[in-house]
């Protein structure tokens, strides 16, 4: 069974290359459980689900399990860091 992708996760999981130009298939793309992402961000599981529903965090269904690709979490954190930095320039 192939994973069902939601909120743009396909662009993060498919067709990626590493720093040396090797296809993503040669690397391990890790997906995190919703509870693990909530622990990392120190917010509730329902807040993580809200971020996914609102399109702010990409996720993928693997069977019936909803997972977040590491790249998706990194993108969310980078976007938040940019917003924080931009607010400090006022």
C-alpha positions as CSV (number, residue, x, y, z in Angstrom):
1,X,0.0,0.0,0.0
2,X,1.4,3.4,-1.0
3,X,1.2,6.3,1.5
4,X,-1.6,8.8,1.0
5,X,-0.1,12.3,1.0
6,X,-1.8,15.4,2.3
7,X,-1.0,19.1,2.4
8,X,1.9,19.1,-0.1
9,X,3.9,16.3,1.5
10,X,4.4,14.8,-1.9
11,X,6.7,17.6,-2.9
12,X,8.8,17.0,0.2
13,X,9.0,13.3,-0.1
14,X,9.3,12.7,-3.8
15,X,12.1,13.7,-6.1
16,X,14.4,15.1,-3.5
17,X,18.2,15.0,-3.8
18,X,20.8,15.3,-1.1
19,X,23.8,17.7,-1.1
20,X,25.7,15.5,-3.5
21,X,22.8,15.2,-5.9
22,X,21.9,11.6,-4.9
23,X,18.2,10.7,-5.3
24,X,16.2,10.7,-2.1
25,X,15.6,6.9,-2.5
26,X,19.2,6.4,-1.4
27,X,18.5,8.3,1.9
28,X,16.1,7.4,4.6
29,X,13.2,9.9,4.8
30,X,11.9,9.6,8.3
31,X,8.3,10.2,9.2
32,X,7.4,11.1,12.8
33,X,4.3,10.2,14.7
34,X,1.9,13.0,15.6
35,X,2.7,12.6,19.4
36,X,6.5,12.8,18.7
37,X,6.0,16.1,16.8
38,X,3.9,17.4,19.6
39,X,6.7,16.5,22.1
40,X,9.3,18.2,20.0
41,X,7.3,21.4,19.7
42,X,5.9,21.1,23.3
43,X,2.4,21.6,22.1
44,X,-0.7,19.4,22.2
45,X,-1.5,16.6,19.7
46,X,-4.7,18.5,18.8
47,X,-2.6,21.6,17.9
48,X,-0.5,19.4,15.6
49,X,-3.6,18.1,14.0
50,X,-4.9,21.7,13.6
51,X,-1.6,22.7,11.9
52,X,-2.0,19.8,9.5
53,X,-5.7,20.6,8.8
54,X,-4.9,24.3,8.2
55,X,-2.2,23.3,5.7
56,X,0.7,24.7,7.8
57,X,2.3,21.3,8.4
58,X,2.4,18.6,5.7
59,X,1.6,15.0,6.7
60,X,1.1,11.6,5.1
61,X,-1.1,8.6,5.9
62,X,0.7,5.3,6.0
63,X,-2.1,2.9,6.2
64,X,-4.3,4.5,8.9
65,X,-1.4,6.1,10.7
66,X,-0.9,9.8,10.2
67,X,2.8,10.8,10.1
68,X,4.8,14.0,9.6
69,X,7.9,13.9,7.3
70,X,10.9,15.3,9.1
71,X,11.3,17.8,6.2
72,X,7.8,19.1,6.9
73,X,8.7,19.8,10.5
74,X,11.9,21.4,9.5
75,X,10.1,23.7,7.0
76,X,7.6,24.7,9.7
77,X,10.4,25.6,12.1
78,X,12.3,27.5,9.5
79,X,9.1,29.5,8.5
80,X,8.5,30.3,12.2
81,X,12.1,31.4,12.6
82,X,11.8,33.7,9.6
83,X,8.6,35.3,10.9
84,X,10.3,35.8,14.3
85,X,13.3,37.4,12.7
86,X,11.1,39.7,10.5
87,X,9.2,40.9,13.5
88,X,12.4,42.0,15.2
89,X,13.3,44.3,12.3
90,X,10.4,46.7,12.8
